[in-house]
Amino acid sequence: MNLLKKYFVFAFLFVLTAGLSQEKRDSDKKEPVEKDAKNKRVDKSDSEKRDSVYIPNKVINKTVSDTVHPKDREKNYNRWSVNLNVGTNIGIRPFTDGYYATTPNYFTKPEFNHFDLNVRRMFNTKFGVMWDFGYDNFNADSGSPDFSNNMYRTSFQGVMNIHRAFNWEEFTETFGLQIHLGPGFSFLEGPGTSTFNNYDNIFSFLAGATAMIKVSDRLAFNLDYTMTTNYTHHLALDGMSQVDPSLSRTGLVHSTTLGLTLYLGRKERHADWYWENLYVKDEYQDLLARVEELETMMNDTDRDGVPDYLDAENNTIAGVAVDTKGRAIDLNNNGVPDELERYINNKYGDMQTVINNMASGEYSSAQMKQMINGQYVNVFFDFDETRITTGTISAINFLIKYLNANPDSKAEVIGYADEMGDANYNIALSRKRAQRVMEMIVRSGIDPNRLKLVVKGEDNSVPKDSKLARQLVRRVAFKVD
């Protein structure tokens, strides 16, 4: 008996050590992967590249597709486990008259008189089978004649993971519950009788429940309760007498144990703790991260049809033609997109020629005043911008030449904005545009007292729904006296 206890203690320590060693090996294997995972770009093997399939308007990853359809791929979990339990039993019946077995007290008088070892294989995450070997010792109670008897058993039981069947993973990934039941054979010693060659061969049926606490992907603690019903007793549990055939030959033994489960296999998790949604979620998160990266690359800030990662100018005016690199087409290199320039010329004439002629002195002061007050001279701005572009500096230069030629004349600098957005915001925007133009005029030598800031806010003189027309009202105009 003492030798058997030592054997089970040794086996228990062996299972614990093996589980911890396996866990360490697994963590060592995972470490390089975790380091690589920190890098966004990881070189893929040929097999991984083959797993990526492109279909127009769709991106399909075979790994994710296989996870979504589990029947189409190999199960991604381990199936085998070894379990070692140590605990106590309570023999209920049958006993020889006057004989009683010790009833251990779990807190004040614990006694290890039950050991069992089982090997389990899961068919899927919910159902499996196990092959069980058990040992029980029955000792005399203080009010009973002295005896000590042993019973050995083996059984083949079905197993069901309750926590997987009822989706406990929605609220815990640590605790689990199994039920197990099935037929077996028990071999009861008979030291007090020579009948049956000192052994009673008994048909048994076992049923029990196991609470599990996951320690790691390789180890779990167990608390098990099992009820063993023996149907064909010929000997009493104490082994000192035969059972009266005219009475019930059914025996009953309860056992409560603590134990360790060692999970075997090369996969990351065992079926006890695996669920599809966990891995689908992880793989989809990775896929979504890739899609988000692609979406960021494919952003088109200026809506010119060229994605930002290829766009050399991602702030071109909306609606104008661009080349393959997103640059506004400006064949005459005057800083004004050709498409916008054609629209202005068709509506107002060749304004650049008029402005250049005025600036070169080919027009009289009266003609220049008429052109300024007629708002043929404007400083245009990009959407939501206050920056003065090189293409509109000639208009400011024209006003400066007029003011220099007419030292008694004063000018109003009038800021406008289009109708897009909040009205108060557009008032502030038009003010900033006018202030920027005034700063340039003052830096050119014009007395600031000759300038007056006028804020008009939104200009509704063009259709609001026309992107091209709205370019004409994002401006600063002038008025001279």
C-alpha positions as CSV (number, residue, x, y, z in Angstrom):
1,M,0.0,0.0,0.0
2,N,2.8,2.5,1.0
3,L,4.7,1.6,-2.2
4,L,1.6,2.3,-4.3
5,K,1.1,5.7,-2.7
6,K,4.8,6.5,-3.4
7,Y,4.3,5.5,-7.0
8,F,1.3,7.8,-7.5
9,V,3.1,10.7,-5.7
10,F,6.0,10.2,-8.1
11,A,3.6,10.0,-11.1
12,F,1.8,13.2,-10.0
13,L,5.1,15.1,-9.7
14,F,6.2,13.7,-13.1
15,V,3.0,15.0,-14.8
16,L,3.4,18.4,-13.2
17,T,7.1,18.7,-14.2
18,A,6.3,17.5,-17.7
19,G,3.5,20.1,-18.1
20,L,5.7,23.0,-16.9
21,S,8.6,21.9,-19.2
22,Q,6.2,21.7,-22.2
23,E,4.8,25.1,-21.3
24,K,8.3,26.6,-21.2
25,R,9.2,25.0,-24.6
26,D,6.0,26.4,-26.1
27,S,6.8,29.9,-24.8
28,D,10.3,29.7,-26.2
29,K,8.9,28.8,-29.6
30,K,6.4,31.7,-29.5
31,E,8.9,34.4,-28.6
32,P,10.4,34.9,-32.1
33,V,6.9,35.1,-33.5
34,E,5.9,37.8,-31.0
35,K,9.0,39.8,-31.9
36,D,8.1,39.5,-35.6
37,A,4.6,40.5,-34.9
38,K,5.8,43.9,-33.7
39,N,6.8,44.7,-37.3
40,K,4.1,45.7,-39.6
41,R,5.9,44.2,-42.6
42,V,7.0,40.6,-42.4
43,D,8.4,38.6,-45.2
44,K,6.1,35.8,-46.2
45,S,7.1,32.3,-47.3
46,D,6.0,31.0,-50.7
47,S,3.3,28.9,-49.1
48,E,1.9,32.0,-47.3
49,K,1.9,33.9,-50.5
50,R,-0.1,31.2,-52.2
51,D,-2.6,31.5,-49.4
52,S,-3.4,35.0,-50.5
53,V,-5.9,35.1,-53.4
54,Y,-7.0,38.2,-55.3
55,I,-10.5,38.4,-56.8
56,P,-11.7,41.7,-58.3
57,N,-13.3,43.9,-55.6
58,K,-12.5,41.2,-53.0
59,V,-9.5,40.2,-50.9
60,I,-9.6,36.6,-49.7
61,N,-7.2,35.0,-47.3
62,K,-7.4,31.3,-47.3
63,T,-6.5,31.0,-43.6
64,V,-9.4,33.2,-42.6
65,S,-11.8,31.5,-45.1
66,D,-10.8,28.1,-43.6
67,T,-11.4,29.4,-40.1
68,V,-14.9,30.6,-41.1
69,H,-15.6,27.2,-42.6
70,P,-14.1,24.8,-40.1
71,K,-15.2,21.7,-42.0
72,D,-12.9,22.7,-44.8
73,R,-9.7,22.6,-42.8
74,E,-7.8,20.7,-40.2
75,K,-8.9,21.2,-36.7
76,N,-6.6,23.7,-35.0
77,Y,-6.5,22.1,-31.6
78,N,-4.9,19.2,-29.6
79,R,-7.1,16.2,-28.8
80,W,-5.0,14.1,-26.3
81,S,-4.5,14.6,-22.6
82,V,-3.3,12.6,-19.6
83,N,-4.9,13.1,-16.2
84,L,-3.7,12.0,-12.7
85,N,-5.9,12.3,-9.6
86,V,-5.4,11.8,-5.9
87,G,-8.1,11.8,-3.3
88,T,-10.4,10.0,-1.0
89,N,-13.2,7.4,-1.3
90,I,-16.2,6.5,0.7
91,G,-17.4,2.9,0.5
92,I,-21.2,2.8,0.9
93,R,-22.0,-0.9,0.4
94,P,-21.8,-3.9,0.7
95,F,-19.9,-4.6,4.0
96,T,-19.8,-7.7,6.2
97,D,-22.1,-7.3,9.2
98,G,-20.2,-5.3,11.9
99,Y,-17.5,-4.0,9.5
100,Y,-17.3,-0.4,8.6
101,A,-14.8,1.6,6.5
102,T,-13.2,4.8,7.5
103,T,-15.0,8.0,6.4
104,P,-12.3,10.6,5.9
105,N,-12.8,14.2,7.0
106,Y,-11.6,16.4,4.2
107,F,-10.4,19.2,6.6
108,T,-9.4,17.5,10.0
109,K,-8.5,14.0,8.9
110,P,-7.7,13.8,5.2
111,E,-6.7,10.4,3.9
112,F,-5.5,9.6,0.4
113,N,-7.1,6.2,-0.3
114,H,-8.0,6.7,-4.0
115,F,-5.8,7.2,-7.0
116,D,-6.7,7.2,-10.7
117,L,-5.0,7.8,-14.0
118,N,-6.8,8.3,-17.3
119,V,-6.0,9.0,-21.0
120,R,-8.5,11.1,-22.9
121,R,-9.1,11.9,-26.5
122,M,-11.5,14.5,-27.7
123,F,-13.4,14.1,-31.0
124,N,-14.2,17.8,-31.1
125,T,-14.4,20.6,-28.6
126,K,-17.4,19.1,-26.8
127,F,-17.3,15.3,-26.9
128,G,-14.6,12.7,-26.3
129,V,-13.7,9.4,-24.6
130,M,-11.3,8.4,-21.9
131,W,-9.7,5.2,-20.7
132,D,-9.5,5.1,-16.9
133,F,-7.5,3.1,-14.3
134,G,-8.3,3.5,-10.6
135,Y,-7.3,2.2,-7.2
136,D,-9.2,2.3,-3.9
137,N,-8.3,1.2,-0.5
138,F,-10.8,0.5,2.3
139,N,-9.6,0.6,5.9
140,A,-11.5,-0.4,9.1
141,D,-13.2,2.4,11.1
142,S,-12.5,2.7,14.8
143,G,-15.7,0.8,15.6
144,S,-15.0,-2.1,13.2
145,P,-12.9,-5.2,13.3
146,D,-9.5,-4.5,11.7
147,F,-9.3,-5.0,7.9
148,S,-7.7,-3.4,4.8
149,N,-8.8,-4.3,1.4
150,N,-8.0,-3.0,-2.2
151,M,-10.1,-2.6,-5.3
152,Y,-8.8,-1.9,-8.8
153,R,-10.8,-0.8,-11.7
154,T,-10.7,0.1,-15.4
155,S,-13.3,1.9,-17.4
156,F,-14.1,3.3,-20.8
157,Q,-16.2,6.5,-20.5
158,G,-17.7,9.2,-22.7
159,V,-16.8,12.8,-21.9
160,M,-18.7,16.1,-22.5
161,N,-17.3,19.6,-22.0
162,I,-20.2,21.4,-20.5
163,H,-18.4,24.8,-20.6
164,R,-17.9,24.4,-24.4
165,A,-21.5,23.2,-25.1
166,F,-22.9,26.2,-23.2
167,N,-20.3,28.8,-24.5
168,W,-18.8,29.7,-21.1
169,E,-16.0,31.4,-23.1
170,E,-18.4,34.4,-23.3
171,F,-17.7,35.1,-19.6
172,T,-14.6,33.0,-18.6
173,E,-11.6,31.5,-20.3
174,T,-10.3,29.9,-17.0
175,F,-13.0,27.7,-15.6
176,G,-14.5,24.6,-17.2
177,L,-16.8,21.7,-16.3
178,Q,-16.9,18.2,-17.7
179,I,-19.2,15.3,-17.1
180,H,-18.2,11.7,-17.8
181,L,-19.9,8.3,-17.6
182,G,-19.4,4.8,-18.9
183,P,-19.0,1.1,-18.2
184,G,-16.1,-0.6,-16.5
185,F,-14.7,-3.5,-14.6
186,S,-13.7,-3.6,-10.9
187,F,-11.5,-6.2,-9.3
188,L,-12.0,-6.5,-5.5
189,E,-9.5,-8.4,-3.4
190,G,-10.9,-11.1,-1.0
191,P,-8.2,-11.7,1.7
192,G,-10.8,-13.3,4.0
193,T,-12.0,-15.9,1.6
194,S,-10.4,-18.2,-1.0
195,T,-13.4,-17.9,-3.2
196,F,-12.9,-16.6,-6.8
197,N,-9.1,-17.0,-6.5
198,N,-9.0,-14.1,-4.0
199,Y,-10.5,-11.6,-6.5
200,D,-14.1,-10.6,-7.3
201,N,-14.6,-9.5,-10.9
202,I,-17.4,-6.9,-11.0
203,F,-19.2,-5.1,-13.7
204,S,-19.3,-1.4,-12.9
205,F,-20.8,1.8,-14.2
206,L,-19.2,5.2,-13.4
207,A,-20.6,8.7,-13.6
208,G,-19.0,11.9,-12.4
209,A,-18.3,15.6,-12.9
210,T,-15.0,17.4,-13.1
211,A,-14.4,21.1,-12.4
212,M,-11.3,22.4,-14.2
213,I,-9.1,25.5,-13.7
214,K,-6.9,26.3,-16.6
215,V,-3.3,27.1,-15.6
216,S,-1.8,27.4,-19.1
217,D,-2.3,26.0,-22.6
218,R,-0.6,22.8,-21.3
219,L,-1.8,22.4,-17.7
220,A,-5.1,22.4,-15.8
221,F,-6.1,21.6,-12.2
222,N,-9.1,19.3,-11.6
223,L,-11.6,18.7,-8.8
224,D,-13.5,15.5,-9.6
225,Y,-16.4,13.7,-8.0
226,T,-17.2,10.2,-9.3
227,M,-19.8,7.6,-8.3
228,T,-19.0,4.0,-9.0
229,T,-21.9,1.6,-9.1
230,N,-20.9,-2.1,-8.9
231,Y,-23.6,-4.4,-10.2
232,T,-22.3,-8.0,-9.6
233,H,-20.7,-8.1,-6.1
234,H,-19.8,-11.5,-4.8
235,L,-17.6,-10.2,-2.0
236,A,-18.2,-7.4,0.5
237,L,-15.9,-4.3,0.2
238,D,-14.0,-5.4,3.3
239,G,-13.2,-8.7,1.5
240,M,-14.1,-10.7,4.6
241,S,-17.3,-12.4,3.4
242,Q,-19.4,-13.2,0.4
243,V,-22.6,-11.3,-0.4
244,D,-25.8,-13.1,0.2
245,P,-27.2,-13.9,-3.3
246,S,-30.8,-13.4,-2.0
247,L,-29.9,-9.8,-1.2
248,S,-28.9,-6.9,-3.5
249,R,-25.5,-7.5,-5.1
250,T,-25.2,-3.8,-6.0
251,G,-22.4,-1.9,-4.5
252,L,-21.6,1.9,-4.3
253,V,-18.4,3.8,-3.9
254,H,-18.0,7.6,-4.0
255,S,-14.6,9.3,-4.7
256,T,-13.5,12.9,-4.6
257,T,-10.1,13.8,-6.0
258,L,-7.7,16.7,-6.9
259,G,-5.6,16.3,-10.0
260,L,-3.6,17.6,-12.9
261,T,-4.3,17.4,-16.6
262,L,-1.4,17.5,-19.0
263,Y,-2.4,18.5,-22.6
264,L,-0.5,16.8,-25.4
265,G,0.0,17.9,-29.0
266,R,1.7,20.4,-31.2
267,K,-1.2,22.9,-31.5
268,E,-1.4,25.9,-29.4
269,R,-4.6,24.9,-27.5
270,H,-6.4,21.8,-26.4
271,A,-10.0,21.1,-27.4
272,D,-11.1,21.8,-23.8
273,W,-10.2,25.5,-24.2
274,Y,-10.5,26.1,-28.0
275,W,-13.4,27.9,-29.7
276,E,-13.7,29.0,-33.3
277,N,-14.7,32.6,-32.6
278,L,-11.5,33.3,-30.6
279,Y,-9.3,32.5,-33.6
280,V,-11.7,33.9,-36.2
281,K,-11.6,37.1,-34.2
282,D,-7.8,37.2,-34.1
283,E,-7.5,36.4,-37.8
284,Y,-10.2,38.9,-38.8
285,Q,-8.5,41.6,-36.6
286,D,-5.3,41.0,-38.5
287,L,-7.2,41.1,-41.8
288,L,-9.0,44.3,-40.8
289,A,-5.7,45.9,-39.9
290,R,-4.4,45.1,-43.4
291,V,-7.6,46.5,-45.0
292,E,-7.4,49.7,-42.9
293,E,-3.8,50.1,-44.1
294,L,-4.9,49.7,-47.7
295,E,-7.7,52.1,-47.1
296,T,-5.3,54.7,-45.7
297,M,-3.0,54.2,-48.7
298,M,-6.0,54.6,-51.1
299,N,-7.3,57.8,-49.5
300,D,-7.8,60.6,-52.0
301,T,-7.7,63.8,-50.0
302,D,-8.1,66.2,-52.9
303,R,-10.6,63.9,-54.7
304,D,-8.6,64.0,-58.0
305,G,-8.8,60.3,-58.6
306,V,-5.1,59.6,-57.6
307,P,-4.6,57.9,-54.2
308,D,-2.5,59.9,-51.7
309,Y,0.4,57.4,-51.7
310,L,0.9,58.2,-55.5
311,D,-0.2,61.8,-55.3
312,A,2.6,64.3,-55.6
313,E,0.1,67.2,-54.9
314,N,-2.7,66.0,-52.7
315,N,-4.2,69.5,-52.4
316,T,-5.1,70.2,-56.0
317,I,-8.2,72.2,-56.7
318,A,-11.3,70.0,-56.9
319,G,-12.6,69.5,-60.4
320,V,-9.5,70.3,-62.4
321,A,-7.6,67.8,-64.5
322,V,-4.5,66.2,-63.1
323,D,-1.8,63.9,-64.5
324,T,-1.0,60.4,-63.3
325,K,0.9,61.8,-60.3
326,G,-2.0,63.9,-59.1
327,R,-0.5,67.2,-60.3
328,A,-2.8,69.9,-61.8
329,I,-2.2,70.3,-65.5
330,D,-0.7,73.7,-66.1
331,L,0.9,73.7,-69.5
332,N,1.8,77.5,-69.5
333,N,3.3,77.2,-66.0
334,N,1.5,80.3,-64.7
335,G,0.4,78.7,-61.5
336,V,-3.2,78.5,-62.5
337,P,-4.6,75.1,-63.6
338,D,-5.5,75.2,-67.3
339,E,-9.0,74.0,-66.7
340,L,-9.8,76.8,-64.2
341,E,-8.0,79.3,-66.4
342,R,-10.1,78.4,-69.4
343,Y,-13.3,78.8,-67.3
344,I,-12.2,82.3,-66.1
345,N,-11.2,83.3,-69.6
346,N,-14.4,82.2,-71.1
347,K,-16.5,84.0,-68.5
348,Y,-14.4,87.2,-68.0
349,G,-12.0,87.3,-70.9
350,D,-8.3,86.8,-70.8
351,M,-7.8,88.3,-67.4
352,Q,-4.1,87.5,-67.2
353,T,-3.4,89.5,-70.3
354,V,-5.5,92.4,-69.0
355,I,-3.7,92.4,-65.6
356,N,-0.3,92.2,-67.3
357,N,-1.1,95.1,-69.6
358,M,-2.3,97.2,-66.6
359,A,0.8,96.4,-64.6
360,S,3.1,97.3,-67.5
361,G,1.5,100.8,-67.7
362,E,-0.4,100.3,-70.9
363,Y,-3.6,101.5,-69.2
364,S,-4.4,104.8,-67.7
365,S,-5.2,105.3,-64.0
366,A,-8.9,105.7,-64.8
367,Q,-8.9,102.4,-66.7
368,M,-7.0,100.7,-63.9
369,K,-9.5,102.1,-61.3
370,Q,-12.4,100.9,-63.4
371,M,-10.9,97.4,-63.6
372,I,-10.2,97.2,-59.9
373,N,-13.6,98.4,-58.8
374,G,-15.3,96.1,-61.4
375,Q,-13.6,93.3,-59.5
376,Y,-11.6,92.1,-62.5
377,V,-8.6,92.0,-60.2
378,N,-8.9,89.2,-57.5
379,V,-6.6,87.1,-55.3
380,F,-8.0,83.6,-55.4
381,F,-7.5,80.9,-52.7
382,D,-7.8,77.2,-52.4
383,F,-10.6,75.6,-50.4
384,D,-10.3,76.5,-46.7
385,E,-7.0,78.1,-47.3
386,T,-5.5,81.6,-46.4
387,R,-2.2,81.0,-48.2
388,I,-1.5,83.3,-51.2
389,T,-0.5,81.2,-54.2
390,T,2.1,82.4,-56.8
391,G,-0.6,82.4,-59.5
392,T,-2.5,85.4,-57.9
393,I,0.4,87.6,-56.8
394,S,0.1,89.5,-60.1
395,A,-3.3,90.8,-59.0
396,I,-1.8,92.2,-55.7
397,N,1.1,93.7,-57.8
398,F,-1.5,95.4,-60.0
399,L,-3.1,97.1,-57.0
400,I,0.3,98.1,-55.6
401,K,1.2,99.8,-58.9
402,Y,-2.1,101.7,-58.9
403,L,-1.6,102.9,-55.3
404,N,2.0,104.0,-56.0
405,A,0.8,105.9,-59.1
406,N,-2.0,107.5,-57.1
407,P,-0.6,108.5,-53.7
408,D,-3.9,110.1,-52.5
409,S,-6.0,107.1,-53.3
410,K,-7.1,104.6,-50.7
411,A,-8.2,101.0,-51.1
412,E,-10.6,98.6,-49.5
413,V,-9.3,95.0,-49.2
414,I,-12.5,92.8,-49.3
415,G,-12.5,89.2,-48.1
416,Y,-14.9,86.5,-49.4
417,A,-15.5,82.8,-48.8
418,D,-17.8,80.3,-50.5
419,E,-21.0,79.0,-49.0
420,M,-19.6,75.6,-47.9
421,G,-19.6,75.1,-44.1
422,D,-20.6,77.3,-41.2
423,A,-21.4,80.9,-41.9
424,N,-19.5,82.2,-38.8
425,Y,-16.5,80.1,-39.7
426,N,-16.6,81.5,-43.3
427,I,-16.7,85.1,-41.9
428,A,-13.5,84.4,-39.9
429,L,-12.0,82.7,-43.0
430,S,-12.7,85.7,-45.2
431,R,-11.2,88.0,-42.6
432,K,-7.9,86.0,-42.5
433,R,-7.7,86.1,-46.3
434,A,-8.1,89.8,-46.4
435,Q,-5.5,90.3,-43.6
436,R,-3.0,88.1,-45.5
437,V,-3.3,90.2,-48.6
438,M,-3.1,93.5,-46.6
439,E,0.1,92.2,-45.0
440,M,1.7,91.6,-48.4
441,I,0.6,95.1,-49.6
442,V,2.0,96.8,-46.5
443,R,5.3,94.9,-46.8
444,S,5.6,96.2,-50.3
445,G,5.7,99.8,-48.9
446,I,2.1,100.9,-48.9
447,D,1.0,102.9,-45.9
448,P,-1.4,100.8,-43.8
449,N,-3.6,103.9,-43.2
450,R,-4.4,103.8,-46.9
451,L,-6.0,100.4,-46.6
452,K,-9.3,99.3,-45.1
453,L,-10.2,95.8,-44.1
454,V,-13.7,94.7,-45.3
455,V,-15.1,91.3,-44.3
456,K,-18.0,90.1,-46.5
457,G,-18.1,86.4,-45.5
458,E,-20.0,84.2,-47.9
459,D,-20.4,85.1,-51.5
460,N,-23.6,83.6,-53.0
461,S,-23.2,85.0,-56.5
462,V,-22.4,81.5,-58.0
463,P,-24.2,78.2,-57.7
464,K,-23.4,76.5,-54.4
465,D,-23.4,73.0,-56.0
466,S,-20.7,73.9,-58.6
467,K,-17.2,73.0,-57.4
468,L,-15.6,74.9,-60.3
469,A,-17.7,78.0,-59.8
470,R,-17.0,78.1,-56.1
471,Q,-13.3,78.7,-56.9
472,L,-14.3,82.2,-58.1
473,V,-15.7,83.3,-54.8
474,R,-12.9,82.1,-52.6
475,R,-11.1,85.4,-53.1
476,V,-10.0,88.9,-52.0
477,A,-11.3,91.8,-54.1
478,F,-10.4,95.5,-54.0
479,K,-12.1,98.8,-54.2
480,V,-10.2,102.1,-54.7
481,D,-11.4,105.8,-54.5
